[in-house]
C-alpha cells in the first residue's frame, strides 16, 4: 500500500511565525512550500491594508487557490507545507477535502505577543489593528483533527523538531 503524501498546513493568527516555521519545516522534509499570503487576490490585500478584516466571501477564492495547491502537491506524490492562517475549522475542512494527507500544525500564540510581533513587522500588508479580528475568527485545532498544537513562543527549530516527531508518529 502506498503512503499518502502529507501536506502540512501551518496555521495560526498573524505574527505566530507561520512563514518562518513553514519554510524551515519544508526544508527539513524536502518538500515544496507555499506562503498562502502570496495567493491572496489583490482586492483582499488592499482590504486588509486598509484595516478592514476579510469575511468568508473574500476568503473563498483564496481558500480555493490554496486547496488547488494542496491537491496538486498530493496528486503529484510529493506533499508540501503551506503557511496559512486557516483560522476556522470550515477552512481546514476545505483543505482536507483537497488532499487525503492534510495535517495541521497550529502555532498557538497569546494576543499580547501577537500584537507586539505584528506591530514590529515592516512591509507586511496585515496591520496590527486586524489582530483582534483574527482572534475573533480563531477556532483552535480540534482534538479530532489530525495535527499538533504547539506554543508559538518556542524557538522555530524546536517547533519543527516537535512537528517532525509528531508527523512520524502519525504515519
RODO-2510 file (C-alpha; in nm, 4 decimals, decimal comma):
residues 171
     n   res          X          Y          Z
     1     x     0,0000     0,0000     0,0000
     2     x     0,1352     0,3432    -0,0967
     3     x     0,1660     0,6085     0,1723
     4     x    -0,0479     0,9172     0,1115
     5     x     0,1716     1,2271     0,0670
     6     x     0,1378     1,4670     0,3579
     7     x     0,0640     1,8348     0,3217
     8     x     0,1252     2,0225     0,6448
     9     x    -0,0797     2,3373     0,6966
    10     x     0,0978     2,5645     0,9452
    11     x    -0,1875     2,7675     1,0929
    12     x    -0,2414     3,0452     1,3432
    13     x    -0,3027     3,4148     1,3828
    14     x    -0,0880     3,6797     1,2230
    15     x     0,2509     3,7061     1,3888
    16     x     0,2642     3,3486     1,5214
    17     x     0,5545     3,2502     1,2944
    18     x     0,3757     3,0507     1,0224
    19     x     0,6114     3,1595     0,7457
    20     x     0,9307     3,1036     0,9434
    21     x     0,8245     2,7631     1,0756
    22     x     0,6714     2,6641     0,7408
    23     x     0,9913     2,7406     0,5482
    24     x     1,2035     2,5505     0,7991
    25     x     0,9694     2,2516     0,8035
    26     x     0,9520     2,2340     0,4227
    27     x     1,3331     2,2409     0,4065
    28     x     1,3587     1,9696     0,6700
    29     x     1,1052     1,7481     0,4903
    30     x     1,2431     1,8257     0,1436
    31     x     0,9042     1,9322     0,0059
    32     x     0,7650     2,2421    -0,1683
    33     x     0,6473     2,5391     0,0393
    34     x     0,3533     2,7728    -0,0243
    35     x     0,3132     3,1058     0,1509
    36     x    -0,0660     3,1403     0,1302
    37     x    -0,0407     3,5191     0,1629
    38     x     0,1148     3,5138    -0,1843
    39     x    -0,2061     3,3824    -0,3423
    40     x    -0,4424     3,6380    -0,1859
    41     x    -0,6213     3,8346    -0,4574
    42     x    -0,5103     4,1975    -0,4784
    43     x    -0,8533     4,3047    -0,3513
    44     x    -0,8004     4,1066    -0,0289
    45     x    -0,4575     4,2579     0,0273
    46     x    -0,5954     4,6075    -0,0303
    47     x    -0,8862     4,5492     0,2062
    48     x    -0,6581     4,4255     0,4850
    49     x    -0,4031     4,7022     0,4243
    50     x    -0,6917     4,9489     0,4701
    51     x    -0,7559     4,7951     0,8126
    52     x    -1,0717     4,6051     0,7170
    53     x    -1,0938     4,2354     0,8039
    54     x    -1,1815     3,9809     0,5380
    55     x    -1,5116     3,7978     0,5506
    56     x    -1,5819     3,4444     0,4323
    57     x    -1,6820     3,5681     0,0856
    58     x    -1,3485     3,7493     0,0491
    59     x    -1,1607     3,4393     0,1627
    60     x    -1,3365     3,1900    -0,0645
    61     x    -1,1233     3,2375    -0,3821
    62     x    -0,8093     3,2425    -0,1672
    63     x    -0,9048     2,9206     0,0125
    64     x    -0,9813     2,7547    -0,3204
    65     x    -0,6385     2,8583    -0,4549
    66     x    -0,4669     2,7087    -0,1519
    67     x    -0,6815     2,3938    -0,1826
    68     x    -0,5797     2,3618    -0,5502
    69     x    -0,2126     2,3773    -0,4468
    70     x    -0,2750     2,1105    -0,1817
    71     x    -0,4494     1,8897    -0,4378
    72     x    -0,1569     1,9253    -0,6787
    73     x     0,1000     1,8567    -0,4056
    74     x    -0,0947     1,5461    -0,3034
    75     x    -0,1641     1,4240    -0,6573
    76     x     0,1999     1,4542    -0,7643
    77     x     0,3021     1,2391    -0,4689
    78     x     0,5383     1,4975    -0,3234
    79     x     0,3396     1,6579    -0,0421
    80     x     0,4256     2,0027     0,0871
    81     x     0,3972     2,2670     0,3557
    82     x     0,1585     2,5638     0,3500
    83     x     0,1753     2,8671     0,5789
    84     x    -0,1881     2,9756     0,6065
    85     x    -0,3920     3,1306     0,8864
    86     x    -0,6645     2,8622     0,8398
    87     x    -0,8395     3,0159     1,1377
    88     x    -1,1730     2,8370     1,1080
    89     x    -1,2492     2,4677     1,1161
    90     x    -1,4516     2,5080     0,7947
    91     x    -1,1445     2,6428     0,6132
    92     x    -0,9399     2,3461     0,7260
    93     x    -1,2173     2,1170     0,6044
    94     x    -1,1780     2,2714     0,2554
    95     x    -0,8088     2,1807     0,2707
    96     x    -0,8747     1,8274     0,3967
    97     x    -1,1181     1,7831     0,1088
    98     x    -0,8375     1,8699    -0,1332
    99     x    -0,5899     1,6080    -0,0142
   100     x    -0,6147     1,2964     0,1991
   101     x    -0,2881     1,3604     0,3836
   102     x    -0,3562     1,7091     0,5239
   103     x    -0,2061     1,7530     0,8719
   104     x    -0,2335     2,0751     1,0746
   105     x     0,0417     2,2378     1,2809
   106     x    -0,1280     2,5021     1,4970
   107     x     0,1058     2,7688     1,6311
   108     x    -0,0830     2,8917     1,9378
   109     x     0,0077     3,2435     2,0449
   110     x    -0,1221     3,4801     2,3122
   111     x    -0,2765     3,8064     2,1980
   112     x    -0,0172     4,0327     2,3626
   113     x     0,2706     3,8632     2,1817
   114     x     0,0791     3,8624     1,8520
   115     x     0,0067     4,2353     1,8860
   116     x     0,3741     4,3087     1,9541
   117     x     0,5059     4,0911     1,6711
   118     x     0,2659     4,2315     1,4114
   119     x     0,3363     4,5900     1,5205
   120     x     0,7117     4,5250     1,4769
   121     x     0,6829     4,3847     1,1234
   122     x     0,7953     4,6002     0,8347
   123     x     0,6499     4,5821     0,4841
   124     x     0,3623     4,3417     0,5528
   125     x     0,0107     4,4231     0,4326
   126     x    -0,1542     4,2973     0,7540
   127     x    -0,1832     4,5875     1,0018
   128     x    -0,1703     4,5370     1,3778
   129     x    -0,5273     4,6623     1,4035
   130     x    -0,6574     4,3407     1,2476
   131     x    -0,5134     4,1065     1,5102
   132     x    -0,8373     4,1318     1,7118
   133     x    -1,0386     4,0147     1,4101
   134     x    -0,8119     3,7126     1,3770
   135     x    -0,8704     3,6112     1,7379
   136     x    -1,2444     3,6649     1,6898
   137     x    -1,2401     3,4182     1,3977
   138     x    -0,9924     3,1708     1,5505
   139     x    -1,1144     2,8171     1,6070
   140     x    -0,8185     2,6272     1,7558
   141     x    -0,7317     2,2816     1,6331
   142     x    -0,9944     2,0323     1,7478
   143     x    -0,8985     1,7052     1,9152
   144     x    -1,0376     1,5078     1,6187
   145     x    -0,8282     1,6990     1,3622
   146     x    -0,5023     1,5340     1,2545
   147     x    -0,2245     1,7592     1,3720
   148     x    -0,0421     1,9166     1,6618
   149     x    -0,0765     2,2325     1,8708
   150     x     0,2469     2,3961     1,9869
   151     x     0,3308     2,7170     2,1698
   152     x     0,4427     2,9689     1,9083
   153     x     0,6798     3,1360     2,1552
   154     x     0,9196     2,8401     2,1301
   155     x     1,2250     2,8581     1,9069
   156     x     1,1192     2,7835     1,5448
   157     x     1,3697     2,4967     1,5151
   158     x     1,2297     2,3402     1,8325
   159     x     0,8800     2,3675     1,6841
   160     x     0,9998     2,1998     1,3631
   161     x     1,1575     1,9191     1,5692
   162     x     0,8271     1,8676     1,7536
   163     x     0,6316     1,8696     1,4283
   164     x     0,8636     1,6231     1,2597
   165     x     0,8372     1,3795     1,5531
   166     x     0,4571     1,4102     1,5585
   167     x     0,4362     1,3575     1,1819
   168     x     0,6454     1,0412     1,2065
   169     x     0,4237     0,9128     1,4881
   170     x     0,1092     0,9912     1,2868
   171     x     0,2321     0,7885     0,9914
***
